[in-house]
Amino acid sequence: MHIDTERSTATTRRGRIVRTIRTPAVILAAALMLVAGCGRDGTGGEDATVGKTTGSSVPSEFGDLGAVCGKGSPTKSSAQGVTADKIVVGVFTDFGFTKDPEFVDAAKVFSSWCNDHGGVAGRKIEVVVHDTNLTEVRQRMLDACRDDFALVGGGAGFGALGVKERLKCLLPSLPAQVSGAGAVGADLEISASPASLPYHNIYSGFHRWLVHEGYPASIDKVGMIDADSPVTKVLGEMAEEVFRAQGATIAYHDYYPVAGISNWAPYAQAIKEKGVRGLVFNGQPEQLPKLEDALTQIGYRLDWIDATNNNYADSFLKELGPSLAFQNNVVDLSGVAPFEKSNEVPAVRQIEAMFAEYAPGARITFPQLRSISSWLLFAKSATKCGDDLTRRCLYETASAEKAWTAGGLHAPVNLSDREKSVSCFNIERATPDGWVPADFKPDTGLYRCDVELYRFTKNYGAPVTLADVGKSMTEFK
């Protein structure tokens, strides 16, 4: 398939691909990697569009949701991107630059499975991949505004750059992940799985556990290292505020060049000199193993390292090398079922079966679990809207879910509460035998659900609203 240097649209029997190829600055690429969710290694992405229609060996029932997709007899072209035959759905990705196909693969897998079972109440899903190539978020959002019914299951590192355009064209979004001031909690956007909140910290339960239960000796010696970019510096400021609110003392807070460094020895020595016992790292996933190697080389072991769920991946375990056994890496999955518990979670087993059938060879990533949650919410809500499927019906139906679990894929999320939708967490620990649950005392199945979310006292940026772009819900049809 030929890909033009500006934009190309390729049509196959599986749908359309919209892709952009340009060369942005390396420093921006590094910044993207700080906020993009990473997971197990994946392959594919080139032909991830509408799925085949030859039948599926994977049942149409998903977890406790029952049959999500199925046949129907729609008759109306009820909204932009909706006809009696299909629904045009956009997926945002930075694949053209990062070469990470996770959201494209997730769209391929879900749409293939759904279409093989009859589609969304008889309408087939047509996926359009909007490849931002890192920096062209606004341009791709304008493309989506022109053609798509909704955005589902994707994400872009600089996604905040397109929020105003999305709201101007009244385009609803059910993303896999959101990042950036203004984007988190923006209007007409629903995060189906446990995700960042605009005014509350969803990791407060995890942070409290770290310094009060898991490793109380670290409470006076917490350290932080952030990449020197606006996005990660804000993440560091948020974490520092929350730890201080927990009574912790920040003994060390430093920054490293966003493009990365080759010599982490000075940082390791500074951490040792400050006596840091717990470390939060906000940066590119590939940089943390280098820092840990420098710490291990000088024989300094911390009580814990918060690797963030960006690093919840098999590849991270391999990259740690000797530090895997020497250091103690922990991550908070915020109430999403871990991979190693698939034998206990039918929803995870079904996702594995779906990937095995529709994307053989691709490994499932943590962000893809979030993506599938968004796709399930979309399909369930759109089906409920029936023949009169409109953007407003989709949005209002989805946002009425008060205990959304994606069929048991994650802890309940109250989608009707835009400020405090999450109340559970679960912690994984990296070991030579793989990822295992930490001893965080779950009280509700796999999760601990006694979280009192911390409300930020500082202003880290308000979500963009319809009013900010001169629109209102009365115009949303």
N, C-alpha and C positions, 0 to 999 in steps of 0.2 A: 504494500500500500504506500503510495507516495504521500509524503507529508510536506507541505509547503512551509516556508519560513515565516509566514504571517499567520495563516489559519487554514485549516483544511477540514472538510466535512466528507467522511467516507460512509457510504451506505452499503450495508450487506443485509443478508436475510436476518441477521441478529440485531440490526438497528444501526444507530449512527454514533460516530465518534467525532467530537469536536476537540481539536488539539491545537495548542499554540507552541511554537518553538522559537525562543529568543534566548539571549545570554545575559542574565542580570549579574550584578556584582557578587563576588564571592562572599563578601561580608553579609549580604542579605541571605544568602544560602545558609550560612552558619546560623544566623538568627532564626531562620525557619526551623532548623533541626532542634532548637531549644523547646519549641512548643508543639511540634507535630508529634502525635502519639506514635510510638514505635512498638514493634512486637516481634514475633517469630519471623524468620526469613520467609519471604514470599516470592512468587514468580508470576509471570503473566502480565496482564494489563493491556496488551495491544488490541485484543478483540473482545474486550469485556463490554458487551452491550446486551440487547434483548436476548433472552435465552432461547434454546431450542424448544421445539414443541412436539417431541417424539415420545412423550410420556416419561414418568419419573418412577424410580424404585423407592424414593423417599416419600413417606406418607404426607398427605396434605395437612394433617393435624400437627400442631406445633405445641409441645409442652401442654400446659393446661388451657391454651387458647382454643383448642378444637381446630376445626378446618379454617385456615386463614384465607386461602385462595380457593376459587371454584368457578364453575360455569355460571352463566347468566344470560339474559337476553336484553342488554341495554339498547336503547333507541336514540338517545339524545347526544348532541354535541353541546354539553352543558356549560363548558368554560373553556378558556384558552388552554390548548394542549389536551383537551378531552373530546373524543369522538365516541361514536357507538362501538368502535372497535378497539380503541387504544387510549392510554394515558401517557403523555410525554413527561418524563421525570428527569430532572437534572441532577448530576452528581459532581460536586467540586472535588478537585484533587490537585496536587502539585507534582503529579507523576512525571511530566515532561522534564522537570529539573531534578527531582530527587530519585527518579526511577523506582519509587516505591508504589506498587500497584494495589495496596491493601484495600482502598475504598472502591477502586475499579473492580477488583476481584469480588468484593462483597456484593456489589451491584449486579455483577454477572451471575453470581451464584443465586442470589435471592430471586431475581427476575426470571431466571431460567426455571427454577423450581416452581415459582408461582404460575408462570405461563404454562408450564407443563400440566398444571392442575386446573387450567381453565382461565387463569388470570384473576383480576380483581373484579369479582362478580361478572365475569364474561369479557371484561376489557383487558387486553394484553398490555403489559408494561413495556414501554419503549424508553430505554435509558439513553440519555445524552450526556456524555462525559465532558465536563468543562474543565479543561486543563489550564490552570493559571500560569504554569511554568514559573511559579514562585511569585512574580511581581504583578501579573496582569489580572488581578482579581476584579478590578472595576470593569475592565473590558469584557471579561467572561460573564460577569453579572449582567451586563447589558445584553449579551447574547441570550442568557437565561430569561431575562425579562421579555424578550421578544417572542420566545417559543414555548417555554415550559409552563406546566401546570403548577409544579411545586419542586422544591429542592429536597432531596432525601439522602441520608446515609453517607454524606461526604464531609469534607473539611479542608481548610487551607490555612497555612501558617499565618498568613497576613489577611485572613478572612474579614477582619474589621474594616478593611479598605473598601469593601463592597456593600456594607450594610445599608448605607443611605440610598444607594441605587436600588437595592432590593426592596426597601420600604416605599420608595417612590413609585415602583410598579406594583406594589401590593402583592409581592411574591412570598408565600409562606415557606418556611424552612424547618425541616426536621433533621438536623445534622447529626453526624457521629460525634463531632467535637467542635468546640468553639473556643477561640482565643482572641485576646486583645480587648483593650478598653473600648467600650461602646458596643461590642459584639455580644459579650456575655449578658444574657437576659434581655436582648433587644426584642422589640415588638415583632409579632408574627413569627416567632421562633420558639420551637419546643425541643428541649433536650430530653429524649426519651429515656436514656440511661443516666445513672448518677453522674453529674457533671458539675463544672464550676457554676457558682451562683454569683450574682452581681454584688450583693451586700454582705453575704455570710461566707465563712470559710468552711468548706465541706470536710477539711482534714483536721478539724479541731479535736475530734475524738481520737484520732491517730496521734496527734501531737501530745495530747494529754496522757495517753497511754505510754508514749516514749519516755517522758520525763517523770511520771508519777508511779507507773506500774512496771513497765518493762525494764527500764534502766534508770532508777531514781538517782543514782550517783552522778548522772550526767546533767542534772538540772542546773548546776552552776557553771557548766562548761560546754555550752552549745556553740557550735561554729557553723558558718555558712560561706559558701562560695557560689557566686553567680557569674554568668557570662555578662560582659559589659555591653548589654544591649537594653533598650528601653523596656522590652517585653519582660526579660528575665529579671531585670533590676526591680521591676514592680512586684514580680512573684517573690523575690527575696524580701522586699519590704513588708509584703503581706505576711510571710512566714515569721519574720522577726516580730511583728506586732502580736501575732497569735502566741508565740512562745513566751514573750514577755508577759502576756495576760495570764499564762499558765504558771507564772512565778519563776520562769527560767531566766538565767543570765546569759546574754550573748557575749561570749568571751573572744570571738573572732568573726570578722565578716570581711571578706575580700572579694575581688573581682579579677577575672582573667580576660584577655582579649577575645572577642567574640569569634574570631577566625580560628581560635584554638592555638595551643602552644605545644612545643615538642619536649620542653624540660619542665616537669612538674616538681622537681626536687625542692626549689625554694618554697613552694606552697606547702609541701609536706613537712619541711623543717619548721615553718612558721606554725603549723597546726600542732606539731609536737611541743614547740616552745611555749605555746599558749595553754598547753595541757587540755586541748579539746577532747571531749569524750563522746560527743554526738555531733554528726555533721550532716547538714542539708546541702545537697548539690543541685543547682538549677543551671543546666547547661546541656551541650550536645551529648547524646548518649555515648558516643565513642570517646569522649574526653575523660569520663569518670574512671574507666579502667586504667587509664594512664596515670591519673592522680593516685589511685589505689596502689598501683605498682610502685610508685615512688614512696608511698607510706610503708608498704611492705618491705621495700628494700632497706629502709632504715629501722625496721623492726618495731614500728609504732602501730598498735592496734587500737582502734576506737571501740567504744561500747556498741555503737550503731552508726550506720550511714543510711540516710534516707535517699535512696537512689531514684525516687519518684517512679510512678508506674510507666513512665516513658521507657524504663529499662526492664519492665517485666517481659522478658524474652529469653529464649534459649540462647540466642546469639550473645547476649550480655554475659551469661554464665561462662561461655567459651572464652570471651575476651578477657575476663578477669584473671585467667591463668592461676598462678599460685595464690593470688589474693582471694580467690573464691573460698578457700578453706581458712585463710588467716583473718580476713575482715568479716564484718557482720552486716550484710546488706539487707534492708527491709523496705517494703513498698506497701502503700495503702491502695487497695483496689476499689475502695469506696462502695462496697456492696455488690460488686460484679463477681459472679462465680468464677473461681480459678480453673485453669485448664486441667490440673491434675485431679480435680474432683468430678470429672465428666462421668465417672461410674455412678455418682450419686445425683447428678443433675441431668435429667433427660434432655433439657433444652440444649445443653452443651454437646451431648452426644448427637443430637439431630443436626446441629450445625456442622459437626465433624462429618456426618454422612452426606450432607448437602455439598460440602466442599469436595469430598472424595468423588462425588458424581459429576459435579459441574466445573470444578477447577482442580483436577487431579494433579498432584505435584506441588500445589501451592500450600504453604503452611498457614495456619490460622493465627492472626495477631490479636492482641488485646483490643486495639481500636476497632477491629472488625466485629467483635462481640457487641460493641456499642453501635456500630453501623447496622447490624442485623436487628437490634432492638428498634432502631428508627424505622427500618423497612417494615417490620411487623406492625408497628403502630400505624404507619401509613396505610398498609393494606387493610388492617382491621377497621380503621376509621373510614377509609374510602368505601369499603364494602357496606358499611352501615349507612352511608349517604345514598347508596343505590343509584338509580338512573339520574337523579338530580344532583350529581356530584359537582360541587363548586368548591372554590378555595375556602370560602367562609365555613361551609359545612365541614370540610376536612379539618380545619383549624379548631373549630369549636368542639367537634367530636373528640379530637385527640386531646385537647386541653382539659376535657371534662374527666379524664382518667385520674382517679385519686389514689390508686394503688397499682400502678403499672409495673409489672415484673417481666414483661416480654416472655410470657409463658413459663416463668420460673428461671429465667436467665440471670436475673439480678434481684436484689432486695427491692421492696416497693418504693416507687417514686410517685409523689403526689404532683401530678402535672397541672393541677388546678391552682397550686401555690407557687407563684413565680419567685418567691424569696426564700422559702425554707422547704424545699421539696424532698430533701434527703435527710435520713436519720440513722443510717447504718454504715458500718465500715467493716472491712476485713483485711488482715495483714498477712503478707507472704514474706518468706525469708529465703534468701539464696543459699543453697548448700551444694556440696559436690554431688549429691544425689538428685539435684534438681530443685525446683521451687517447692517449698512446703509451707503449710500454715504456721504462723508464729503462735505463741501461747498468749493470745489476746482475749481469752475467755468469752467466746461467742455465746450469746444468750438466745438467739433466734436462728436455729439451723446453722448455716455456715457463717452467720454474721453476728455482729454485736450492734444492737440497735438502741443503746441508751445515750446517744449523742445529743448534747445540747450545743447546737451550732453557735459559733462565735460570730457576732456582728462586728464588722470593722468600724473603728472609730475614725479612721482617716478616709479621705475621698480618693479612691483609685480609679475614678472614671465612671460616669453614669451610663446605663444602656441607652442606645439610640431609640427614640420613640417615633411613632407616626407623626406626632405633632412637630417634631424636629425637622421634618421634611415637608411640612405643610399638608399632611394627610390626616384622615381620621377613620375610625372603624365604620362610619356610615358609608364610606366609599368602598369598603372591602366587600366584595360580592363572591 
